[in-house]
Amino acid sequence: MDPKMDPAASLGERIGVVRARIAAAAARAGRAPDEVTLVAVTKLMPAERVREVYAAGLRIFGENRVQEAEEKIAALADLSGVRWELIGHLQTNKVATAVGLFARVQSVDSVRLAEKLEKKAAERGQALPVLLEVNVGGEASKLGLAPAETLDAARAIVRLEHLRPEGLMTVAPISQSGDAEEVRPIFRQLRELRDLLRQGVPLAGEQGGWDTLSMGMTDDFEVAIEEGATLVRVGRAIFGSRPGA
Ligand SMILES: *Cc1c(COP(=O)(O)O)cnc(C)c1O
């Protein structure tokens, strides 16, 4: 049994291990551990399990389906200081609900979706932070902007008055060998794309904005941090396996 994923370990212990691994990976890249935000991916986890990670100190939660998130957020409305982010594909008919629920939508995978979010955010008189999701690996099974279309998409999206683009997000392909090194080039390409955006579509800020790089999950977050991730989305390493998964 891999001690990193030991199902017998307590939630608190597993979170401690994840934090230590984040800190070690950041140190290897000459970065401070607090430059990397840990988002606990709570999809398929019942509200009671989310309560436990809240008690263990985590405050930012990632969900990939609007309806599931809506129920969970309602069940956990008594928890203060919580931030929910959408990390999965957003269907057009769920846009209005999503704008009311999430502090940020990480999975903006088309200009069309951005325009729909803009409309709903404008109706609510609200500014919505977003990340653009890029399908760096080019997998047919994944949504996301193609790297080659990301600059043009970004140019269109920065004109939308109620969206606040904050960076890029990617989901790396599952490594065939089980070795996370295999997906290092994916993370590097996302960072390079971010650097292009800073030059080509600069936002406010000293370096041209687009600061957030959301990349890395249970199987590959350390490599992602070495390549510049500022946010990792971790489910199984915190919760153990997911129900039904
Ligand atoms: C499920 C999911 C994660 C977390 O995956 P783990 O392997 O459990 O860490 C991260 N990002 C997205 C987009 C997901 O759907």
The ligand as a Tripos MOL2 file, in Angstrom:
@<TRIPOS>MOLECULE
LIG
   15    15     1     0     0
SMALL
NO_CHARGES

@<TRIPOS>ATOM
      1 C1        -11.6710   14.8780  -10.1180 C.3       1 LIG1
      2 C2        -10.8830   16.0580  -10.5470 C.ar      1 LIG1
      3 C3         -9.7200   16.4330   -9.8480 C.ar      1 LIG1
      4 C4         -9.1530   15.6650   -8.6730 C.3       1 LIG1
      5 O1         -8.6980   14.4140   -9.0680 O.3       1 LIG1
      6 P1         -7.8950   13.4560   -8.0590 P.3       1 LIG1
      7 O2         -7.1760   12.5460   -8.9590 O.co2     1 LIG1
      8 O3         -8.9160   12.7960   -7.1900 O.co2     1 LIG1
      9 O4         -6.9830   14.3160   -7.2520 O.co2     1 LIG1
     10 C5         -9.0590   17.5640  -10.2780 C.ar      1 LIG1
     11 N1         -9.4980   18.3010  -11.3260 N.ar      1 LIG1
     12 C6        -10.6040   17.9650  -12.0110 C.ar      1 LIG1
     13 C7        -11.0280   18.8140  -13.1530 C.3       1 LIG1
     14 C8        -11.3320   16.8380  -11.6470 C.ar      1 LIG1
     15 O5        -12.4300   16.5290  -12.3520 O.3       1 LIG1
@<TRIPOS>BOND
     1     1     2 1
     2     2     3 ar
     3     2    14 ar
     4     3     4 1
     5     3    10 ar
     6     4     5 1
     7     5     6 1
     8     6     7 2
     9     6     8 1
    10     6     9 1
    11    10    11 ar
    12    11    12 ar
    13    12    13 1
    14    12    14 ar
    15    14    15 1
@<TRIPOS>SUBSTRUCTURE
     1 LIG1         1 GROUP 0 **** ****
